[in-house]
Amino acid sequence: MHPDLAADLVRLPSLLQSVREHVTGFLDGVEEREVLPSLPAPPAAGLPERGSGLQAALQDFVERWEPGLSASAGPRYWGFVTGGVTPAALAGDWLTAAVDQNSFSSLDGTGQRLERETVSWLRDLFGLSRDQEGTLVSGATMSNMVGLAVAREWLGERLGVSPAEEGAGALGAVRVLSGSPHSSVAKSLSMLGLGRASLVPVPTLAGREAVDPVALEAALERADAPCVVVANAGTVNSGDFDDLRAIVRLRGRHDFWLHVDAAFGGFAALSPTSSHLVDGMDAADSVCVDLHKWLNVPYDSAVQFTRRQDLQVRVFRNTAAYLGPERDGIDRVHRTPENSRRLRALAAWFTLRAYGRDGHRGDRRAVHGVRTLPGRVHRWSSRPADAGSGPAQRRLLHSCRESHHCPADRARQESGRLCVSHPDRVRGCSGAARGVQQLADYRSGCSYRIRNFVRRAAWGSLGGVKRAWSQGTAVTGRVPRLPSGVR
């Protein structure tokens, strides 16, 4: 054994303690950390001929790479829907690396059994029936791809062919209908051999991203073969929801596979104030939900559900002598493109076990608590002592006060001014524009417009929202202080 490796094994407890202390310090300072440091990339270094051990590697990382990392784990990062894990999820993810399970086969089945329990908890959390079978995957892109792969096999079943055996060409032309599909849908269709051109846009309701059910039915009537419909529960730009119940009713008159992309909005099921938005989701043939968003587990984690596990296994079956006999699709190796897969279910299991339904429903209550935030902000800022930093902020707050939403062009104008006026607060105007629009372009019936703002607050409390707001989440120079009466 190499002497440096041998020495690290002997000192492993103290070395891991050093890493723990460093991680704790990083997390303690993440709220004050620059959101996206404007630092040059460190000079490239060649592969060391001789190593120097874990401690030296940690020091090199801290000096060369850590200063340029974004504060994506903190409350002021608005670039993407990332960051902010629960303590239990963090512990579960550390244990995932430590136990290092490849959870894909019943030959070594404990990891798979833990994943099945986790999936059953998630199914219960989202109000899905036992007909929906699920598997954890790396993110919404993979979840959507798996769902659409099963849909592809369903289309073949309708036509008397098997794309899994004969190729996608056996289907002929395919139509995938959607109002405001996430970009991963087109990417998935490309990977599945169906082609990006198979995605047919359907008109949306006026001023919204939700599909127009009348236009969708008209598109289905024009189809001369079974179709796939991708419904959206929480669109990426505005968090809008398709009327899932109306789409489900169309199945009585038209033959189509219904895939629900609920990567953003699936967790609406947890709150009595928003659960109506996902009514009908259980009737879907396949469902996508991201976990590294609202469940606050580390990247990468999502879950896919489908009612047709038999078709899923037909698509992803992987047989080989070393894998042992097939077990009716129970093994995860027959469920997704991955053969090698880390036990990513462990982080989700830990946070669900630690905080339960009520704890994660509490996170949604924090969302409900800020539904009235635009009006509150105006009241706070109307007092001279709480005034914002300039006209742009006052215009934004006034607009929110007037109608709780702004037209998209107004939101873009305001966010652009804020980016220019306060570059120290925001790195990457596109992310800031989306963040401000989520606050300003607030539309009826959906609390997800400001999802980044809420979920980056300390998990699960309005106190966390207060803290995130006071740290500059509104991407303005000075932000209004909350009155002492707000708890």
C-alpha positions as CSV (number, residue, x, y, z in Angstrom):
1,M,0.0,0.0,0.0
2,H,1.2,3.5,-0.8
3,P,2.6,5.1,2.4
4,D,0.4,8.2,2.0
5,L,-2.7,6.1,1.7
6,A,-1.7,3.9,4.6
7,A,-1.0,7.0,6.8
8,D,-4.5,8.5,5.9
9,L,-6.2,5.2,6.9
10,V,-4.5,5.3,10.2
11,R,-5.4,8.9,10.8
12,L,-8.9,8.7,9.2
13,P,-10.9,9.7,12.3
14,S,-8.9,12.8,12.9
15,L,-8.8,13.7,9.2
16,L,-12.6,13.3,8.9
17,Q,-12.9,15.5,12.0
18,S,-10.9,18.2,10.1
19,V,-13.2,17.9,7.2
20,R,-16.2,18.2,9.5
21,E,-14.9,21.3,11.1
22,H,-14.2,22.9,7.8
23,V,-17.7,22.0,6.4
24,T,-19.3,23.5,9.6
25,G,-17.3,26.7,9.1
26,F,-18.3,26.9,5.5
27,L,-22.0,26.5,6.3
28,D,-21.8,29.0,9.1
29,G,-20.5,31.6,6.7
30,V,-22.6,30.8,3.6
31,E,-25.1,33.6,4.3
32,E,-22.4,36.2,4.2
33,R,-20.5,34.6,1.3
34,E,-20.5,36.4,-2.1
35,V,-23.2,34.7,-4.1
36,L,-21.1,34.2,-7.2
37,P,-17.5,35.3,-6.7
38,S,-16.0,37.1,-9.7
39,L,-12.6,35.5,-9.4
40,P,-10.3,34.2,-12.2
41,A,-10.0,30.5,-12.5
42,P,-7.0,29.2,-10.6
43,P,-4.0,28.2,-12.7
44,A,-4.2,24.7,-14.1
45,A,-2.1,22.2,-12.2
46,G,-0.8,18.9,-13.6
47,L,-1.3,15.5,-12.1
48,P,1.0,15.2,-9.1
49,E,3.7,12.7,-9.6
50,R,3.8,12.0,-5.8
51,G,0.8,12.5,-3.6
52,S,0.8,14.3,-0.3
53,G,-2.2,12.9,1.5
54,L,-5.7,14.0,2.4
55,Q,-4.8,16.9,4.6
56,A,-2.7,18.5,1.9
57,A,-5.4,17.9,-0.7
58,L,-8.0,19.6,1.5
59,Q,-5.7,22.6,2.0
60,D,-5.1,22.8,-1.8
61,F,-8.8,22.7,-2.4
62,V,-9.5,25.4,0.2
63,E,-6.9,27.7,-1.2
64,R,-7.4,27.2,-5.0
65,W,-11.0,26.1,-5.6
66,E,-13.3,27.0,-2.6
67,P,-13.0,30.8,-3.0
68,G,-14.6,30.6,-6.4
69,L,-17.6,28.4,-5.4
70,S,-21.0,30.0,-5.4
71,A,-23.1,30.3,-2.3
72,S,-25.7,28.0,-3.8
73,A,-26.3,26.4,-0.4
74,G,-27.3,29.8,1.1
75,P,-30.4,32.0,1.0
76,R,-29.3,34.6,-1.5
77,Y,-28.5,32.4,-4.5
78,W,-31.2,32.8,-7.1
79,G,-29.5,31.4,-10.2
80,F,-31.1,28.0,-10.2
81,V,-33.4,26.0,-7.9
82,T,-30.5,24.7,-5.9
83,G,-29.1,24.7,-2.4
84,G,-30.4,24.4,1.1
85,V,-30.5,20.9,2.5
86,T,-32.0,19.8,5.8
87,P,-29.6,18.6,8.5
88,A,-31.0,15.0,8.2
89,A,-30.5,15.0,4.4
90,L,-26.9,16.2,4.8
91,A,-26.2,13.4,7.3
92,G,-27.9,10.9,5.0
93,D,-25.8,12.0,2.1
94,W,-22.5,11.7,4.1
95,L,-23.6,8.2,5.1
96,T,-24.3,7.3,1.5
97,A,-20.7,7.9,0.6
98,A,-19.4,6.1,3.7
99,V,-21.4,2.9,3.1
100,D,-20.9,3.1,-0.6
101,Q,-23.7,0.8,-1.8
102,N,-24.5,0.0,-5.4
103,S,-28.2,-0.5,-5.0
104,F,-29.3,-2.2,-8.2
105,S,-29.6,-5.9,-7.5
106,S,-31.4,-8.3,-5.1
107,L,-28.2,-10.2,-4.8
108,D,-27.2,-7.4,-2.4
109,G,-30.7,-6.2,-1.6
110,T,-30.8,-4.0,1.6
111,G,-30.2,-0.8,-0.3
112,Q,-33.0,-1.7,-2.7
113,R,-35.4,-2.4,0.1
114,L,-34.6,0.9,1.7
115,E,-35.2,2.6,-1.6
116,R,-38.6,0.9,-1.9
117,E,-39.6,2.1,1.6
118,T,-38.5,5.6,0.7
119,V,-40.5,5.5,-2.6
120,S,-43.6,4.3,-0.7
121,W,-43.2,7.3,1.7
122,L,-42.9,9.7,-1.2
123,R,-45.9,8.1,-2.9
124,D,-47.9,8.7,0.3
125,L,-46.6,12.2,0.7
126,F,-47.8,13.2,-2.8
127,G,-51.2,11.4,-2.4
128,L,-50.5,8.8,-5.1
129,S,-52.1,5.4,-5.1
130,R,-50.3,2.1,-4.8
131,D,-50.7,1.6,-8.6
132,Q,-47.9,4.2,-9.0
133,E,-44.5,2.3,-8.8
134,G,-41.5,4.5,-8.4
135,T,-37.7,4.6,-8.6
136,L,-35.2,7.3,-7.6
137,V,-33.1,8.9,-10.4
138,S,-30.6,11.7,-10.7
139,G,-33.0,14.6,-11.5
140,A,-36.0,15.8,-13.5
141,T,-34.3,15.3,-16.8
142,M,-33.8,11.6,-16.1
143,S,-37.2,11.2,-14.5
144,N,-38.9,12.8,-17.6
145,M,-36.8,10.6,-19.9
146,V,-37.8,7.4,-18.1
147,G,-41.4,8.4,-18.1
148,L,-41.3,9.2,-21.8
149,A,-39.4,5.9,-22.5
150,V,-42.3,4.0,-21.0
151,A,-44.7,6.1,-23.0
152,R,-42.8,5.2,-26.2
153,E,-43.3,1.5,-25.4
154,W,-47.0,2.2,-24.7
155,L,-47.3,3.7,-28.1
156,G,-45.8,0.6,-29.6
157,E,-48.2,-1.6,-27.6
158,R,-51.1,0.4,-29.2
159,L,-49.6,-0.3,-32.7
160,G,-48.6,-3.9,-32.1
161,V,-44.8,-3.3,-32.1
162,S,-42.1,-3.0,-29.5
163,P,-39.7,0.0,-29.8
164,A,-37.6,-1.6,-27.1
165,E,-37.0,-4.6,-29.5
166,E,-37.5,-3.1,-33.0
167,G,-36.4,0.5,-32.5
168,A,-38.2,3.8,-32.4
169,G,-38.6,3.7,-36.2
170,A,-41.2,1.0,-35.8
171,L,-43.6,3.7,-34.5
172,G,-43.6,6.0,-37.4
173,A,-44.4,9.6,-36.7
174,V,-45.1,10.4,-33.0
175,R,-46.8,13.4,-31.6
176,V,-46.0,14.7,-28.1
177,L,-48.4,17.5,-27.0
178,S,-47.6,20.1,-24.3
179,G,-48.3,23.7,-23.5
180,S,-45.1,24.9,-21.8
181,P,-42.8,21.9,-21.6
182,H,-39.5,22.0,-19.8
183,S,-36.5,21.8,-22.0
184,S,-35.7,18.4,-20.7
185,V,-38.7,17.0,-22.5
186,A,-37.2,17.9,-25.9
187,K,-33.8,16.6,-24.8
188,S,-35.4,13.3,-23.7
189,L,-37.3,12.9,-27.0
190,S,-33.9,13.4,-28.8
191,M,-32.3,10.7,-26.7
192,L,-35.2,8.3,-27.1
193,G,-35.0,8.5,-30.9
194,L,-38.4,10.2,-31.2
195,G,-36.8,13.5,-32.2
196,R,-37.3,17.0,-30.9
197,A,-39.7,17.7,-33.9
198,S,-42.2,15.2,-32.3
199,L,-42.9,17.8,-29.6
200,V,-45.9,19.8,-30.7
201,P,-46.6,23.0,-28.8
202,V,-50.2,23.6,-27.8
203,P,-51.6,27.1,-27.1
204,T,-51.7,28.2,-23.5
205,L,-54.3,30.2,-21.6
206,A,-54.1,34.0,-22.2
207,G,-51.3,35.5,-20.1
208,R,-50.3,32.2,-18.6
209,E,-48.1,29.1,-19.2
210,A,-50.9,26.6,-18.4
211,V,-52.2,24.7,-21.5
212,D,-55.6,25.6,-22.9
213,P,-57.7,22.4,-22.5
214,V,-59.8,23.4,-25.5
215,A,-56.8,23.8,-27.7
216,L,-55.4,20.5,-26.3
217,E,-58.6,18.7,-27.3
218,A,-58.5,20.2,-30.7
219,A,-54.9,18.9,-31.1
220,L,-55.9,15.5,-30.0
221,E,-58.8,15.5,-32.5
222,R,-56.4,16.2,-35.3
223,A,-54.2,13.3,-34.3
224,D,-54.6,10.2,-36.4
225,A,-52.8,7.9,-33.9
226,P,-52.4,7.6,-30.1
227,C,-50.4,10.5,-28.6
228,V,-48.4,11.5,-25.6
229,V,-49.5,14.5,-23.5
230,V,-47.0,16.1,-21.2
231,A,-48.9,18.1,-18.5
232,N,-47.1,20.5,-16.3
233,A,-47.5,21.0,-12.5
234,G,-45.3,24.0,-11.9
235,T,-43.7,25.4,-15.0
236,V,-40.0,26.5,-14.8
237,N,-40.6,30.2,-15.7
238,S,-43.6,31.1,-13.7
239,G,-44.7,28.0,-11.7
240,D,-48.0,27.7,-13.5
241,F,-50.1,24.6,-13.3
242,D,-52.1,22.9,-16.0
243,D,-55.6,21.9,-15.1
244,L,-54.9,18.2,-14.6
245,R,-58.5,17.2,-13.9
246,A,-59.6,18.7,-17.2
247,I,-56.8,16.9,-19.1
248,V,-57.7,13.6,-17.4
249,R,-61.3,14.0,-18.5
250,L,-60.1,14.2,-22.1
251,R,-59.0,10.6,-21.8
252,G,-62.6,9.5,-22.0
253,R,-62.7,10.7,-25.6
254,H,-59.1,10.4,-26.8
255,D,-56.3,7.8,-26.6
256,F,-53.1,9.2,-25.1
257,W,-50.5,8.6,-22.5
258,L,-50.5,11.2,-19.8
259,H,-47.1,12.2,-18.3
260,V,-47.1,14.8,-15.6
261,D,-44.0,16.9,-15.1
262,A,-44.3,17.9,-11.5
263,A,-40.6,18.5,-10.9
264,F,-41.4,21.9,-9.4
265,G,-45.0,21.6,-8.3
266,G,-45.5,18.1,-7.0
267,F,-45.0,19.2,-3.4
268,A,-48.2,21.4,-3.7
269,A,-49.9,18.2,-2.6
270,L,-48.6,18.7,0.9
271,S,-50.5,21.9,1.7
272,P,-54.3,22.2,2.0
273,T,-54.0,25.7,0.4
274,S,-52.4,24.3,-2.8
275,S,-53.2,20.6,-3.1
276,H,-56.0,21.4,-5.5
277,L,-53.4,22.3,-8.1
278,V,-52.3,18.7,-8.4
279,D,-55.8,17.1,-8.3
280,G,-55.7,14.5,-11.0
281,M,-52.0,13.8,-10.8
282,D,-52.6,10.3,-9.6
283,A,-54.5,9.4,-12.8
284,A,-51.3,10.0,-14.8
285,D,-49.5,7.2,-16.5
286,S,-46.2,8.6,-15.4
287,V,-45.1,11.3,-13.0
288,C,-41.8,13.2,-12.5
289,V,-41.0,15.0,-9.2
290,D,-37.7,16.5,-8.2
291,L,-36.4,15.9,-4.7
292,H,-33.4,18.2,-4.7
293,K,-35.9,21.1,-4.9
294,W,-38.7,21.2,-2.3
295,L,-37.6,18.1,-0.3
296,N,-34.3,19.9,0.3
297,V,-32.0,16.9,-0.3
298,P,-28.5,17.3,-1.9
299,Y,-28.0,17.1,-5.6
300,D,-28.7,14.8,-7.4
301,S,-32.1,13.3,-6.6
302,A,-35.6,12.9,-8.2
303,V,-38.3,10.2,-8.3
304,Q,-40.2,8.9,-11.2
305,F,-43.6,7.0,-10.9
306,T,-45.5,5.0,-13.5
307,R,-48.5,2.8,-13.5
308,R,-47.0,0.5,-16.2
309,Q,-44.0,-1.1,-14.4
310,D,-44.3,-4.0,-16.9
311,L,-43.5,-1.6,-19.8
312,Q,-40.8,0.1,-17.8
313,V,-39.0,-3.3,-17.3
314,R,-39.4,-4.1,-21.0
315,V,-37.6,-1.0,-21.9
316,F,-34.7,-1.1,-19.3
317,R,-34.3,-4.9,-18.8
318,N,-30.6,-5.8,-18.4
319,T,-29.9,-9.5,-18.2
320,A,-26.5,-11.0,-17.7
321,A,-25.2,-14.1,-15.8
322,Y,-23.3,-12.0,-13.2
323,L,-26.5,-10.1,-12.4
324,G,-28.3,-13.2,-11.3
325,P,-31.8,-14.3,-12.3
326,E,-34.5,-11.8,-13.1
327,R,-37.0,-11.1,-10.3
328,D,-40.1,-9.8,-12.1
329,G,-38.6,-6.3,-12.5
330,I,-38.0,-5.8,-8.8
331,D,-34.3,-5.0,-9.3
332,R,-33.6,-1.4,-10.0
333,V,-31.2,-2.4,-12.8
334,H,-34.3,-3.1,-14.8
335,R,-36.0,0.3,-14.1
336,T,-33.6,3.0,-15.4
337,P,-30.7,3.5,-17.7
338,E,-28.2,3.1,-14.8
339,N,-26.5,-0.1,-13.9
340,S,-24.3,1.5,-11.3
341,R,-26.3,3.8,-8.9
342,R,-25.4,5.2,-5.6
343,L,-27.9,4.8,-2.7
344,R,-29.3,8.3,-3.3
345,A,-32.5,7.2,-1.5
346,L,-30.7,7.5,1.8
347,A,-30.7,11.3,2.0
348,A,-34.4,11.3,1.2
349,W,-35.1,8.5,3.7
350,F,-33.3,10.5,6.4
351,T,-35.2,13.7,6.0
352,L,-38.5,12.0,5.7
353,R,-37.8,9.8,8.8
354,A,-36.4,12.8,10.8
355,Y,-39.2,15.4,10.0
356,G,-42.1,13.3,8.8
357,R,-45.1,14.6,6.8
358,D,-45.8,17.4,9.3
359,G,-42.2,18.8,9.0
360,H,-42.3,18.9,5.3
361,R,-45.8,20.3,5.3
362,G,-44.5,23.0,7.6
363,D,-42.1,23.9,4.8
364,R,-45.1,24.5,2.6
365,R,-46.7,26.6,5.3
366,A,-43.8,28.9,5.0
367,V,-44.7,29.3,1.4
368,H,-48.2,30.1,2.2
369,G,-47.0,32.6,4.8
370,V,-45.2,34.7,2.1
371,R,-48.2,34.7,-0.3
372,T,-49.0,38.1,1.1
373,L,-45.4,39.2,1.2
374,P,-45.6,41.7,-1.6
375,G,-48.3,43.6,0.3
376,R,-46.4,43.4,3.5
377,V,-43.2,44.6,1.9
378,H,-45.0,47.7,0.7
379,R,-46.3,48.4,4.2
380,W,-42.9,48.0,5.7
381,S,-41.3,50.2,3.0
382,S,-44.0,52.9,3.3
383,R,-42.5,54.0,6.6
384,P,-39.6,56.4,6.2
385,A,-37.2,54.4,8.3
386,D,-37.8,51.3,6.2
387,A,-37.6,52.9,2.8
388,G,-35.7,51.0,0.2
389,S,-32.6,52.2,-1.6
390,G,-34.1,53.9,-4.7
391,P,-36.8,54.4,-7.2
392,A,-36.5,50.9,-8.8
393,Q,-37.2,49.3,-5.5
394,R,-40.1,51.6,-4.7
395,R,-41.6,51.0,-8.2
396,L,-41.4,47.2,-7.7
397,L,-43.0,47.3,-4.3
398,H,-45.7,49.7,-5.5
399,S,-46.5,47.4,-8.4
400,C,-46.7,44.4,-6.1
401,R,-49.0,46.3,-3.7
402,E,-51.3,47.4,-6.5
403,S,-52.1,44.0,-8.0
404,H,-49.8,41.3,-6.6
405,H,-48.4,40.8,-10.1
406,C,-46.7,42.8,-12.8
407,P,-46.7,42.2,-16.5
408,A,-43.6,40.2,-17.6
409,D,-42.1,43.2,-19.4
410,R,-42.4,45.4,-16.3
411,A,-40.8,42.7,-14.2
412,R,-37.9,42.4,-16.7
413,Q,-37.4,46.1,-16.7
414,E,-37.3,46.3,-12.9
415,S,-35.0,43.3,-12.6
416,G,-32.7,44.8,-15.2
417,R,-32.5,48.1,-13.3
418,L,-31.8,46.2,-10.1
419,C,-29.0,44.2,-11.7
420,V,-27.4,47.3,-13.1
421,S,-27.8,49.3,-9.9
422,H,-26.6,46.6,-7.5
423,P,-24.1,44.3,-9.2
424,D,-22.6,43.5,-5.8
425,R,-25.9,41.9,-4.8
426,V,-26.5,39.9,-8.0
427,R,-24.1,37.9,-10.2
428,G,-25.9,36.9,-13.4
429,C,-28.7,39.1,-14.3
430,S,-30.7,36.3,-16.0
431,G,-31.0,34.5,-12.7
432,A,-31.9,37.7,-10.9
433,A,-34.5,38.6,-13.5
434,R,-36.2,35.3,-13.0
435,G,-36.0,35.7,-9.3
436,V,-37.5,39.2,-9.3
437,Q,-40.2,38.1,-11.8
438,Q,-41.1,35.2,-9.5
439,L,-41.8,37.8,-6.8
440,A,-43.4,40.4,-9.1
441,D,-45.2,38.3,-11.6
442,Y,-47.4,36.7,-9.0
443,R,-50.5,35.1,-10.5
444,S,-53.6,33.6,-9.0
445,G,-53.7,30.2,-7.3
446,C,-50.0,29.5,-7.1
447,S,-47.5,30.1,-4.3
448,Y,-44.6,28.7,-6.3
449,R,-43.6,32.0,-8.0
450,I,-41.2,32.8,-5.2
451,R,-40.1,29.2,-4.6
452,N,-36.4,30.2,-4.6
453,F,-37.0,33.0,-2.1
454,V,-38.7,30.7,0.3
455,R,-36.8,27.5,0.1
456,R,-33.5,29.3,0.5
457,A,-34.7,30.7,3.8
458,A,-33.8,28.6,6.9
459,W,-35.8,25.5,6.3
460,G,-39.5,25.5,7.3
461,S,-40.2,28.7,9.1
462,L,-41.3,32.3,8.4
463,G,-38.3,33.3,10.6
464,G,-36.1,31.9,8.0
465,V,-37.9,33.9,5.4
466,K,-37.3,37.0,7.5
467,R,-33.6,36.2,7.7
468,A,-33.4,35.6,3.9
469,W,-35.2,38.8,3.2
470,S,-33.0,40.8,5.5
471,Q,-29.9,39.3,3.9
472,G,-30.8,40.9,0.5
473,T,-32.9,38.2,-1.1
474,A,-34.9,40.9,-2.9
475,V,-31.7,41.9,-4.8
476,T,-32.0,45.5,-3.8
477,G,-29.4,47.6,-2.1
478,R,-31.1,48.0,1.3
479,V,-34.1,45.9,2.2
480,P,-36.9,46.8,4.5
481,R,-36.7,45.5,8.1
482,L,-39.6,43.5,9.2
483,P,-41.6,45.1,12.0
484,S,-41.1,43.5,15.4
485,G,-44.7,42.3,15.4
486,V,-44.1,39.8,12.5
487,R,-43.0,36.5,14.0
